[in-house]
Amino acid sequence: MDADSENLLREIESLGELLRDVKGMIGRRIVGQESVVDLALVALLSGGHALLVGVPGLGKSKLVETVAVVAGLTSNRIQFTPDLMPADIVGSEVLETDDSGKRRFRFIEGPVFCQLLMADEINRASPRTQSALLEAMQECRISFAGIDRDLPNPFHVLATENPIELEGTYPLPEAQLDRFLVKIDVDYPERDAERRILLETTGPEQAEITRVMTPEDLVVAQKIVRRMPVGEAVVEHLLDVVRACRPNSEEASERVASGIGWGPGPRAAQSLMLAVRAKALLDGRLAPSIDDVAKLARPVLSHRMALAFSARAQGEDLGELINEVARQARM
């Protein structure tokens, strides 16, 4: 083993210990949502953004607040509403007069200028306002009055959606959903976990959380994720899964060819590659496995493809179809 490989090995092992402490600290406040916490951290380690979808009261907002504290990230929250304007997100200019009487415009930064932004109920804002945020997510900067202004590094968005209350909402188009690295389905906790939630959150004291890592640690981790080795078998399996989800691909099954309207593009494959590396790092492993591809295929691909009309009419489930593709790709 050469010196570079040995250094990478030590860095991965050291980060694995740090990330275990991060997960443990988050677990003090977020109970019964281990897979959700893992996916949120995978998004951050990959340098991407996450969309959390679930009914009210499942702890989505609490998760974002907790992650911000534990990771030491500056955070803001935007409550999206139909009357929210792009300037309410990116900022605006005000005209002011200095002591000499000279007047000039001064730019006031909006809430997007932070390291972790919570976009609560993002589908309640108009498409124009959604686009202002999604442009910032893609470019990591905003343009105002002809001047580009860089956002902080790191910069991540954890957005939430309520899937049951659709009146007065503007669903994100597929092209904009593609800006999110993962879509996280937040489900109800199991009985034992819910019992623990009742006992730990309704008493006189709440679990205390403290910062475990720094933004600089996160940036270092993101660089290491991109340096992690990936075996040829994992790369081929990943390609098999992504390509088999495209209805016009030779690798697609008959069910996919007839049931999928459009499939994931190369950006989806890039996101899945980063996600499996991040998952391995989060688990303290030196390289991703084929199992990582199978586990992450659904959250990475489901918002980047859509069922055909006939499949929707027959009650097909897109997530189950992706899981089936991932299982068949292993055979």
C-alpha positions as CSV (number, residue, x, y, z in Angstrom):
1,M,0.0,0.0,0.0
2,D,1.4,3.4,-1.0
3,A,1.6,6.5,1.2
4,D,-1.5,8.1,-0.3
5,S,-3.6,5.0,0.3
6,E,-2.4,4.8,3.9
7,N,-3.2,8.4,4.5
8,L,-6.7,8.0,3.0
9,L,-7.2,4.9,5.2
10,R,-6.3,6.8,8.3
11,E,-8.6,9.7,7.3
12,I,-11.5,7.4,6.7
13,E,-11.1,5.6,10.0
14,S,-10.8,8.9,11.9
15,L,-13.9,10.4,10.1
16,G,-15.8,7.2,10.8
17,E,-15.3,7.6,14.5
18,L,-16.4,11.3,14.3
19,L,-19.5,10.4,12.3
20,R,-20.5,7.8,14.8
21,D,-20.4,10.5,17.5
22,V,-22.5,12.7,15.2
23,K,-25.1,10.0,14.8
24,G,-25.1,9.3,18.5
25,M,-25.7,12.9,19.4
26,I,-28.5,13.3,16.9
27,G,-30.0,10.1,18.2
28,R,-30.5,11.8,21.6
29,R,-33.2,14.0,20.2
30,I,-34.4,12.1,17.0
31,V,-35.8,8.8,18.0
32,G,-37.0,6.0,15.7
33,Q,-35.9,7.6,12.5
34,E,-32.4,6.0,12.0
35,S,-32.7,5.6,8.2
36,V,-34.0,9.2,7.8
37,V,-31.0,10.5,9.8
38,D,-28.6,8.3,7.8
39,L,-30.0,9.7,4.5
40,A,-29.9,13.3,5.7
41,L,-26.2,12.8,6.6
42,V,-25.5,11.0,3.3
43,A,-26.8,14.1,1.5
44,L,-24.5,16.4,3.5
45,L,-21.5,14.2,3.1
46,S,-22.1,14.0,-0.6
47,G,-22.3,17.8,-0.8
48,G,-26.0,17.7,-1.9
49,H,-29.5,18.6,-0.7
50,A,-32.3,16.5,0.6
51,L,-36.1,16.6,0.3
52,L,-38.0,15.2,3.3
53,V,-41.5,14.1,2.5
54,G,-43.9,13.1,5.3
55,V,-47.1,14.1,7.1
56,P,-47.0,16.7,9.9
57,G,-45.6,15.8,13.3
58,L,-42.9,13.3,12.3
59,G,-40.0,15.5,13.4
60,K,-38.8,16.8,10.0
61,S,-38.2,20.3,11.3
62,K,-36.6,19.0,14.5
63,L,-34.2,16.9,12.5
64,V,-33.0,19.8,10.5
65,E,-32.5,21.9,13.7
66,T,-30.7,19.1,15.4
67,V,-28.3,18.4,12.4
68,A,-27.4,22.1,12.3
69,V,-26.4,22.2,16.0
70,V,-24.5,18.9,16.0
71,A,-22.6,19.8,12.7
72,G,-21.9,23.3,13.9
73,L,-23.6,24.9,10.8
74,T,-25.2,28.3,10.7
75,S,-28.8,27.8,9.9
76,N,-31.9,29.6,8.8
77,R,-35.5,28.6,8.2
78,I,-37.9,29.8,5.6
79,Q,-41.6,29.0,5.9
80,F,-42.8,28.9,2.3
81,T,-46.2,30.5,1.6
82,P,-47.9,31.4,-1.7
83,D,-47.1,35.1,-1.2
84,L,-43.4,34.5,-0.6
85,M,-41.2,36.5,-3.1
86,P,-37.8,35.6,-4.4
87,A,-36.3,38.6,-2.6
88,D,-37.6,37.1,0.7
89,I,-35.1,34.3,0.0
90,V,-32.0,35.8,-1.7
91,G,-32.2,39.3,-0.3
92,S,-32.8,42.8,-1.6
93,E,-31.2,46.3,-2.0
94,V,-32.1,49.3,0.1
95,L,-31.4,52.9,-0.6
96,E,-29.5,54.6,2.3
97,T,-27.8,57.9,2.9
98,D,-24.4,58.2,4.6
99,D,-23.1,60.9,6.8
100,S,-21.9,63.0,3.9
101,G,-25.4,63.0,2.3
102,K,-24.4,60.6,-0.5
103,R,-27.0,58.1,-1.3
104,R,-26.3,54.5,-2.4
105,F,-27.8,51.1,-2.6
106,R,-26.8,48.5,0.0
107,F,-27.5,44.8,-0.5
108,I,-29.1,43.0,2.5
109,E,-28.5,39.3,2.5
110,G,-31.6,37.0,2.6
111,P,-31.9,33.8,4.7
112,V,-30.3,31.8,1.9
113,F,-26.9,33.1,3.1
114,C,-26.3,30.3,5.7
115,Q,-24.7,26.9,5.7
116,L,-27.9,24.8,6.3
117,L,-31.2,26.2,5.1
118,M,-34.5,24.6,6.1
119,A,-37.1,25.2,3.3
120,D,-40.3,24.3,5.1
121,E,-43.1,23.1,2.9
122,I,-41.3,24.2,-0.3
123,N,-44.2,23.3,-2.5
124,R,-46.4,26.1,-1.0
125,A,-44.4,28.8,-2.8
126,S,-45.0,29.9,-6.3
127,P,-42.8,28.5,-9.1
128,R,-41.0,31.8,-9.4
129,T,-40.0,31.7,-5.8
130,Q,-39.1,28.0,-5.9
131,S,-36.8,28.7,-8.9
132,A,-34.9,31.4,-6.9
133,L,-34.0,28.8,-4.3
134,L,-33.3,26.0,-6.7
135,E,-31.0,28.2,-8.7
136,A,-29.0,28.9,-5.5
137,M,-28.9,25.2,-4.7
138,Q,-27.5,24.4,-8.1
139,E,-25.0,27.2,-8.5
140,C,-24.1,27.8,-4.8
141,R,-24.4,31.6,-5.5
142,I,-27.1,34.1,-6.3
143,S,-27.1,36.9,-8.9
144,F,-28.7,40.2,-7.9
145,A,-28.5,43.5,-9.8
146,G,-26.0,41.9,-12.2
147,I,-23.6,40.9,-9.4
148,D,-22.8,37.3,-8.4
149,R,-22.7,36.7,-4.7
150,D,-21.3,33.4,-3.4
151,L,-23.1,31.4,-0.7
152,P,-21.3,30.1,2.3
153,N,-19.3,26.9,2.1
154,P,-20.6,24.4,2.8
155,F,-24.2,25.2,1.7
156,H,-27.0,22.7,2.0
157,V,-30.8,22.8,1.8
158,L,-33.0,20.3,3.6
159,A,-36.5,21.0,2.3
160,T,-39.8,19.5,3.5
161,E,-43.0,18.6,1.8
162,N,-46.4,17.7,3.2
163,P,-47.8,14.9,0.8
164,I,-51.4,14.9,2.0
165,E,-52.4,18.6,1.9
166,L,-52.2,19.6,-1.7
167,E,-54.6,22.6,-1.9
168,G,-52.8,25.8,-2.6
169,T,-49.5,24.1,-3.4
170,Y,-47.3,24.2,-6.5
171,P,-45.6,20.7,-7.0
172,L,-42.0,20.9,-7.9
173,P,-41.4,20.0,-11.6
174,E,-39.2,17.0,-12.3
175,A,-36.4,19.1,-13.6
176,Q,-36.3,21.0,-10.3
177,L,-36.6,17.9,-8.2
178,D,-33.4,16.8,-9.9
179,R,-31.6,19.4,-7.8
180,F,-32.1,17.2,-4.7
181,L,-29.6,14.5,-4.2
182,V,-32.0,12.3,-2.2
183,K,-35.7,12.2,-1.5
184,I,-36.4,11.0,2.0
185,D,-39.7,9.4,2.8
186,V,-40.4,10.1,6.5
187,D,-42.7,7.4,7.9
188,Y,-44.4,6.8,11.3
189,P,-42.1,5.3,14.0
190,E,-42.5,1.8,15.3
191,R,-44.3,1.2,18.5
192,D,-41.2,0.9,20.8
193,A,-39.7,4.0,19.3
194,E,-42.9,6.0,19.7
195,R,-43.1,4.9,23.3
196,R,-39.6,6.2,23.9
197,I,-40.6,9.4,22.2
198,L,-43.5,9.8,24.6
199,L,-41.4,9.2,27.7
200,E,-38.4,11.3,26.6
201,T,-40.1,14.4,25.2
202,T,-43.0,15.0,27.5
203,G,-41.1,15.1,30.8
204,P,-39.6,18.1,32.6
205,E,-36.2,17.9,30.9
206,Q,-35.3,17.6,27.2
207,A,-32.2,15.8,25.9
208,E,-29.3,18.2,25.5
209,I,-27.3,18.2,22.3
210,T,-24.0,19.9,21.6
211,R,-21.8,20.5,18.6
212,V,-19.7,17.4,17.6
213,M,-18.1,18.5,14.3
214,T,-17.4,21.8,12.5
215,P,-18.2,23.1,9.0
216,E,-14.5,22.6,8.2
217,D,-14.8,18.9,9.2
218,L,-17.8,18.6,6.9
219,V,-15.8,20.1,4.0
220,V,-12.9,17.7,4.6
221,A,-15.4,14.7,4.8
222,Q,-16.9,15.8,1.4
223,K,-13.5,15.8,-0.2
224,I,-12.7,12.3,1.3
225,V,-16.0,11.0,-0.1
226,R,-14.8,11.8,-3.6
227,R,-11.5,10.1,-3.0
228,M,-12.9,6.8,-1.7
229,P,-12.2,3.8,-4.0
230,V,-15.1,2.1,-5.6
231,G,-14.8,-1.5,-6.8
232,E,-15.5,-2.3,-10.5
233,A,-18.3,-4.7,-9.5
234,V,-20.0,-1.9,-7.6
235,V,-19.6,0.5,-10.6
236,E,-21.1,-2.0,-13.0
237,H,-24.0,-2.8,-10.6
238,L,-24.7,0.9,-10.2
239,L,-24.8,1.3,-14.0
240,D,-27.0,-1.7,-14.4
241,V,-29.6,-0.3,-11.9
242,V,-29.7,3.2,-13.4
243,R,-29.8,2.1,-17.0
244,A,-32.5,-0.6,-16.2
245,C,-34.7,2.2,-14.9
246,R,-34.8,3.9,-18.4
247,P,-37.8,2.7,-20.5
248,N,-35.9,3.0,-23.8
249,S,-32.8,1.2,-22.6
250,E,-31.8,-2.3,-23.7
251,E,-31.3,-3.2,-20.1
252,A,-34.9,-2.3,-19.2
253,S,-37.4,-5.1,-18.3
254,E,-40.8,-5.3,-20.0
255,R,-42.4,-3.9,-16.8
256,V,-40.1,-0.9,-16.8
257,A,-40.5,-0.3,-20.6
258,S,-44.3,-0.2,-20.3
259,G,-44.6,1.3,-16.8
260,I,-42.0,4.2,-16.7
261,G,-42.6,7.4,-18.5
262,W,-39.0,8.6,-18.3
263,G,-36.0,7.4,-16.4
264,P,-33.0,8.9,-14.6
265,G,-30.2,10.6,-16.4
266,P,-26.4,10.7,-15.9
267,R,-26.8,13.1,-13.0
268,A,-28.8,10.5,-11.2
269,A,-25.9,8.0,-11.6
270,Q,-23.4,10.7,-10.4
271,S,-25.6,11.3,-7.3
272,L,-25.9,7.5,-6.6
273,M,-22.1,7.1,-6.9
274,L,-21.6,9.9,-4.3
275,A,-24.3,8.6,-2.1
276,V,-22.9,5.0,-1.8
277,R,-19.5,6.4,-1.0
278,A,-21.0,8.6,1.7
279,K,-23.0,5.7,3.1
280,A,-19.8,3.7,3.4
281,L,-18.0,6.5,5.2
282,L,-20.9,7.0,7.5
283,D,-20.8,3.3,8.4
284,G,-17.0,3.4,9.0
285,R,-16.3,1.2,5.9
286,L,-13.4,1.8,3.5
287,A,-15.4,1.3,0.3
288,P,-19.1,1.0,-0.8
289,S,-20.7,-2.3,-1.6
290,I,-23.4,-3.6,-3.9
291,D,-25.8,-3.6,-0.9
292,D,-25.3,0.2,-0.6
293,V,-26.4,0.6,-4.2
294,A,-29.6,-1.4,-3.6
295,K,-30.4,0.5,-0.4
296,L,-29.9,3.9,-1.9
297,A,-31.4,3.4,-5.3
298,R,-34.9,4.3,-4.3
299,P,-34.1,7.6,-2.4
300,V,-31.7,8.7,-5.1
301,L,-33.7,7.7,-8.2
302,S,-37.4,8.0,-7.3
303,H,-37.8,11.7,-7.8
304,R,-35.8,11.6,-11.1
305,M,-38.3,9.3,-12.9
306,A,-42.0,9.0,-13.3
307,L,-44.6,6.3,-13.9
308,A,-46.4,6.2,-17.2
309,F,-50.1,7.0,-17.2
310,S,-51.1,3.4,-17.6
311,A,-49.0,2.3,-14.7
312,R,-50.5,5.0,-12.4
313,A,-54.0,3.9,-13.5
314,Q,-53.1,0.3,-12.4
315,G,-51.8,1.5,-9.0
316,E,-48.1,0.8,-9.6
317,D,-45.7,2.0,-6.9
318,L,-42.6,3.7,-8.3
319,G,-40.5,2.9,-5.2
320,E,-41.3,-0.8,-5.3
321,L,-40.5,-0.9,-9.0
322,I,-37.1,0.6,-8.3
323,N,-36.5,-1.9,-5.6
324,E,-37.4,-4.7,-8.0
325,V,-35.0,-3.4,-10.6
326,A,-32.2,-3.3,-8.0
327,R,-32.9,-6.9,-6.9
328,Q,-32.9,-8.1,-10.5
329,A,-29.7,-6.4,-11.2
330,R,-28.0,-8.5,-8.6
331,M,-29.0,-11.8,-10.2
